[in-house]
Amino acid sequence: MSFNLYFYKKKEAPEPGKAMLSEYFKKLHCFTVKTGDNGSEEFFYSNEETGVYFSFYYSKNESRPDFPDNYSYTGISLSIGCCRPVFFALEAMPVVESVQVDLGFIIQNPLEDTKTTVKYSQEELVQAWEKQNQAEIRAKGKEANLKYLSREMSLDIWKYSREKEKIQKDLGGKYYVPKIYIIHNKETGELERAISWPEAIPQVIPECEYVIVSRTKPGFLGFRKKSQVGILKYDYLMSKIHKYLNIFDGPLPGMKILNPFNKLYVLSVFMHMKISGIDKIEAIPMDGFVDVRA
């Protein structure tokens, strides 16, 4: 089930119209415009870095009751999925508030018993989504086996993901800024964090539980080089290479960076460490877990 909001305008105000809405949303970050078979429009937000997505819809043919205080429905609605971590709402609601302000709309939340026109703040919108999200999670119950990650860890990953592109741009091509993956540990059943680190290249290292390493080991007499991919526990790896790393001032505490002049030292450590197979973990998408208990 999704969380839905409906946008209203004053009756004397002009209709927003498909062309105006398309032009408006195309100027916003991460939006694409999709046209439906029935002439409806979907303004789809998708952030590849954070995994957050949601949609505004416009349908001239959809009708809803007029709102009190001389407001009528615009045909525009918002849909955000539930049973997701709170950062979906934290990223979406500033956009919703901007649409409300920029286009002169008010919002109706059909789950609230309100008889007056409402202009919501983004904080109020997040709270409204959280209320429904928690109700959906409780309704599904423990039988649904929803995967759980603490809110603190979930928000840290989101904050890092939002800054990742900027960090990469600031550092340039000499360094790699890895994505933080959410993984399901098949042995413990827990969700944990992992980053990739290929061939001990110079890169930023955010704190996590596992590091997915790739390395190329020479074969007999240097022939038939063998590529290997496996996982190492972050704490164990850090205990072996911490002296080659520097503190990195990033969006999360405890971040480190490997400079180019120390690469060969760390690569030598990589080559001699025993790595575990990646079959013990599986990647979890950003909409594949919740950050509140059922």
C-alpha positions in Angstrom: 0.0 0.0 0.0 1.2 3.5 -0.7 0.9 6.9 1.0 -1.1 9.3 -1.1 -1.6 13.0 -1.1 -3.9 15.1 -3.3 -3.3 18.7 -4.5 -6.0 21.4 -4.6 -6.1 24.9 -6.0 -8.4 27.9 -5.5 -11.3 27.6 -7.9 -10.6 30.9 -9.6 -6.9 29.9 -10.2 -6.1 28.6 -13.7 -5.8 24.8 -14.3 -2.2 23.7 -14.1 -2.3 21.8 -17.4 -0.1 19.0 -18.7 2.4 21.3 -20.5 3.1 23.5 -17.5 3.5 20.6 -15.2 5.9 18.8 -17.6 8.0 21.9 -17.9 8.1 22.4 -14.1 9.1 18.8 -13.2 11.7 18.5 -16.0 13.6 21.3 -14.3 13.7 19.4 -11.0 16.6 17.0 -10.1 16.0 13.3 -10.7 12.6 13.6 -12.4 11.5 12.1 -15.7 8.1 12.5 -17.4 6.1 9.5 -18.6 2.9 9.7 -20.6 0.2 7.1 -20.0 -2.1 5.5 -22.6 -5.1 7.5 -21.3 -3.3 10.9 -21.6 -2.3 10.9 -17.9 1.2 12.0 -16.9 3.6 10.5 -14.3 6.4 12.6 -13.0 8.7 10.0 -11.7 11.5 10.8 -9.2 14.4 8.3 -9.0 17.7 9.0 -7.3 20.2 6.3 -8.3 22.6 7.3 -5.5 20.1 6.9 -2.6 17.6 4.4 -4.1 14.7 6.7 -3.3 11.8 6.9 -5.8 8.2 8.2 -5.8 5.7 9.6 -8.3 3.4 12.5 -8.9 0.5 11.8 -11.2 -1.7 14.1 -13.2 -5.0 13.0 -14.7 -7.4 15.5 -16.1 -10.1 12.8 -16.0 -9.7 12.0 -12.3 -12.2 13.7 -10.0 -12.4 14.2 -6.3 -14.8 16.2 -4.1 -14.2 19.9 -3.9 -12.3 20.9 -0.7 -13.8 23.4 1.7 -12.9 27.1 1.5 -13.4 27.4 -2.3 -10.7 24.9 -3.4 -11.0 22.3 -6.2 -8.9 19.3 -7.1 -6.1 19.8 -9.6 -5.9 16.2 -10.8 -2.4 16.0 -9.3 -1.6 13.3 -6.7 1.5 11.9 -5.0 2.3 8.3 -4.2 5.1 7.0 -2.0 5.4 3.4 -1.0 5.1 2.2 2.6 7.1 -0.5 4.5 10.3 1.4 3.8 12.9 3.3 5.7 12.1 6.8 6.8 14.6 8.4 4.4 12.2 7.8 1.6 9.9 10.4 3.2 12.8 12.7 4.3 14.0 12.9 0.7 10.5 13.2 -0.8 8.7 15.7 1.4 11.0 18.7 0.7 10.0 18.2 -2.9 6.3 17.9 -2.0 6.5 21.1 0.0 8.2 22.9 -2.9 5.5 21.8 -5.3 2.9 23.0 -2.9 4.5 26.4 -2.6 5.7 26.9 -6.1 2.4 26.1 -7.7 0.2 27.7 -5.1 -1.5 24.4 -4.1 -2.8 23.0 -0.8 -2.6 19.4 0.2 -5.3 16.9 1.3 -4.2 13.9 3.2 -7.2 11.6 3.0 -6.2 9.8 6.2 -6.7 12.9 8.3 -10.1 14.1 9.3 -9.7 17.8 8.3 -12.4 20.1 7.1 -10.2 23.1 6.4 -7.6 24.0 3.8 -4.1 22.9 4.8 -0.6 23.9 3.9 1.7 21.3 5.2 5.3 21.7 6.2 7.8 19.0 5.2 8.1 18.0 8.9 4.4 17.5 9.1 4.4 15.5 5.9 7.1 13.2 7.1 5.2 12.6 10.3 2.0 11.8 8.4 4.0 9.3 6.2 5.6 7.8 9.3 2.2 7.2 10.9 0.9 5.3 8.0 4.2 3.5 7.4 4.3 2.2 11.0 0.6 1.1 10.8 1.4 -0.8 7.6 4.4 -2.5 9.2 2.4 -3.5 12.3 -0.4 -4.8 10.1 1.9 -7.1 8.3 3.4 -8.3 11.6 6.4 -10.5 12.2 4.9 -13.2 10.0 5.8 -11.0 7.0 9.5 -11.4 7.9 10.3 -7.8 7.0 14.0 -7.2 7.0 15.1 -4.7 9.7 18.0 -2.3 9.9 18.3 0.3 12.7 17.2 3.8 11.9 20.6 5.2 12.9 22.4 3.0 10.5 19.8 3.5 7.8 20.0 7.3 8.0 23.8 7.2 8.0 23.8 5.2 4.8 21.3 7.7 3.2 23.4 10.7 4.3 26.6 9.2 2.9 24.8 8.3 -0.4 23.6 11.9 -0.8 27.1 13.2 -0.4 28.9 10.4 -2.4 28.8 12.2 -5.8 30.1 15.4 -4.4 32.9 13.7 -2.6 33.9 11.9 -5.8 33.9 15.2 -7.7 36.0 17.0 -5.0 38.6 14.2 -4.9 38.8 13.7 -8.7 39.8 10.6 -10.6 42.7 9.6 -8.4 40.3 8.2 -5.7 37.3 5.9 -5.7 34.3 6.7 -3.5 32.5 3.4 -3.0 28.8 2.9 -2.5 27.6 1.5 0.9 25.6 -1.6 0.2 23.1 -3.1 2.5 23.6 -6.9 2.7 21.8 -9.8 4.2 24.1 -12.1 6.2 22.8 -15.5 5.5 24.6 -17.0 8.5 23.2 -14.6 11.1 20.0 -13.4 9.4 21.0 -9.8 10.1 21.3 -6.8 7.7 24.8 -5.3 7.6 26.8 -2.8 5.6 29.4 -3.5 3.0 31.6 -1.6 0.6 33.6 -2.8 -2.4 37.4 -2.3 -2.7 39.0 -3.6 -5.9 42.7 -4.2 -6.1 43.4 -2.0 -3.0 43.0 1.1 -5.2 43.2 4.5 -3.5 39.7 5.2 -2.1 37.5 6.5 0.6 36.6 4.0 3.3 33.4 4.5 5.3 32.9 2.3 8.4 30.9 -0.9 7.7 30.8 -4.6 8.7 32.3 -6.2 5.5 34.6 -5.3 2.6 34.1 -7.0 -0.7 37.6 -7.2 -2.1 38.8 -8.2 -5.6 42.3 -9.1 -6.3 44.4 -10.7 -9.1 46.9 -13.3 -8.0 49.7 -14.5 -10.3 49.7 -18.2 -11.3 52.6 -20.5 -11.8 55.7 -18.6 -13.0 53.5 -15.6 -13.3 51.2 -17.1 -16.0 47.4 -17.6 -15.8 46.6 -14.9 -13.4 43.6 -15.6 -11.3 41.0 -13.1 -10.3 39.4 -13.6 -6.9 36.4 -11.9 -5.3 35.6 -12.4 -1.6 34.7 -10.7 1.6 36.7 -9.6 4.6 35.4 -8.4 8.0 36.0 -4.7 8.1 37.4 -4.6 11.7 39.9 -7.4 10.9 41.0 -5.7 7.7 41.4 -2.4 9.5 43.6 -4.0 12.2 46.0 -5.0 9.5 46.2 -1.8 7.4 45.2 1.1 9.7 48.7 2.5 9.8 48.6 3.1 6.0 45.3 5.0 6.1 44.5 8.7 6.9 41.4 10.2 8.5 38.9 11.5 6.0 36.7 14.4 6.9 33.4 13.2 5.5 29.6 13.1 6.3 30.0 10.2 8.7 32.4 9.7 11.7 35.3 7.3 11.4 35.8 7.6 7.6 39.3 6.9 6.2 41.2 7.2 3.0 44.0 5.3 1.3 46.4 7.6 -0.5 48.1 6.5 -3.7 51.6 6.3 -2.2 50.4 3.6 0.3 48.6 1.5 -2.3 51.4 -1.2 -2.7 51.6 -1.8 1.0 47.9 -2.4 1.3 47.8 -4.5 -1.8 50.5 -6.7 -0.3 48.3 -7.2 2.7 45.3 -8.0 0.4 47.2 -10.7 -1.4 48.0 -12.6 1.8 44.7 -12.4 3.6 42.2 -15.3 3.5 38.9 -14.2 2.0 35.5 -15.8 2.4 33.1 -16.5 -0.4 30.5 -13.9 -1.3 27.8 -16.7 -1.3 27.2 -16.0 2.4 25.8 -12.6 1.7 23.1 -11.1 -0.6 22.5 -7.5 -1.6 19.3 -5.8 -0.3 17.8 -2.9 -2.3 17.1 0.4 -0.5 13.3 -0.3 -0.5 13.9 -3.9 0.8 13.9 -3.2 4.5 12.3 -1.2 7.3 13.9 0.8 10.1 11.1 0.3 12.7 10.2 -3.0 14.4 7.0 -4.7 13.4 
